[in-house]
Amino acid sequence: MKRLGWVLIGAGIGFAAAFGIFVAAQAGNNAGVYRQFDLFSEAFETVRTKYVRPVDEGELIDAAIEGMVSSLDPHSSYFTAKEYADFQVSATGKFGGVGIEVSAEDGLIKVVSPIDDTPAAKAGLKPGDFIAAIDGASIQGEPLDKAIDKMRGTPGTKVTLTILRTSEKKPFDVTLTRAVIRVERVKWHAEGDVGYIRLTGFNDETDTDLEKAVRGLKKKIGENKIKGYILDLRNNPGGLFDKAVEVSDDFLDAGEIVSTRGRLPEETLRVNAHKGDIIGGKKLVVLINGGSASSSEIVAGALQDHKRAVLMGMKSFGKGSVQTVLPLGQSGGALKITTARYFTPSGRSIQAEGITPNIAVAQGDEFALNKLERQSEADLPGHLVNDAKTAKKKAVAVIRPAPGKKYDDFQLAYALDYLRGAKTVEAVEKAETE
């Protein structure tokens, strides 16, 4: 049975008694709050004693807390003790699983992005896919964290996911063999005289690994021979806020990186850069797309506002909020709740708006996708509204591959030619409204 800090879980009256003490300490004489907790206590006791089968009181309370928190916005959630431990591992270490970033949507589990070189990526799972069942059991309406727990497991064991894809008429099964998922967020290689660095997320090691990547590229290409660098943030769903700040700082010598504004004074802050650009002022292109979210957008926004980088690709996801993980006493669990909004150095809130690149370059298949597969923060139910007044956007001229031309990665090819000052790859331009 689960024990949640100040909540006494026992036979009959324990929960109401503990909650009453808590409310008395926190709410003073707020009669309205008392009435609401009386209502909750009555509902809890009714379910506990009259539901068709016996139910675990701890599970009821977990579900109640999860329902309370998840109703606030799409990014707030409740972690049980086990889920909190799993969250900490995913942010700092490795685990057994299939390798996908997921979110809850419309009662199903949506694939945000497969992690490079994992079973999910190798099997061809795509952003926008929906997972309808795991090992034949429907997960419709199931909490996100429980679905994630079912996909994780001992490396070498198998799990079958039932996938819904809008381009396919019928659901189909994909059987994956779980592997050790190492959270390697930085990959790099030389593209001739250009250094290419891909960030797939932001964890404890991202900044350190980025610095190693730059040193490796300087050694491989020759520091004086490097034309510039490409920082690839496409399909990067984000991660730790402070690591996004460190990555931004790596390319800036001074000025604001990001500011946050929250309800509490401690959630309102401004973070400035320190002297020391690790690429020595070389040209920098940042690639973004609709899968670039949260911490990725902090980096992109900071470098764009300071004119330190040219942003290429497509408009980003638009998640302009900050979540804080708050442990819950002795329970071992935690709340992940939205505590602030963040703003780029120029004061922009990108919440439900996204960041528009300096040069809009399509990969070539974006416009073939329907709205479901192109969802952004603004499409998520319950998303925070952007209170800032924004001017009506004009149609954006989007550079796309010329008809009949095939490229492994058109956006990358365009960025490489741009950095080298060469004639860009063959392309056409068409006005598209973002």
Protein Blocks (a to p, Z undefined) as FASTA:
>chain_A
ZZehjaccdehjlmmmmmmmmmmmmnomafklmmmmmmmmmmmmmmmmmgmbdcdfklmm
mmmmmmmmmmmpmkbccddfklmmmmmmmmmmccddehpacddeehiacdfbdcehifkl
mnopaehiacfbgghiacehiafklmmmmmgccehiacddddddfkbmbdcddddddddd
dddfbdcddehjaccdddfbdcfklmmmmmmmmmmmmmmnopklpnbdcddfehiabjaf
klmmmmmmmmpcbdcfbdcddfbfklgccddddehifkgopacdddddfklghjlmmmmm
mmmmnopacceddddehpabdcddddehjnopacdddfbdcddfkopafehnbpadfbdc
dfhlmmmpcfklmccfklpghiacdfbdcddddddddddddehiacfblmlmmmmmmmno
pacdddddddddZZ
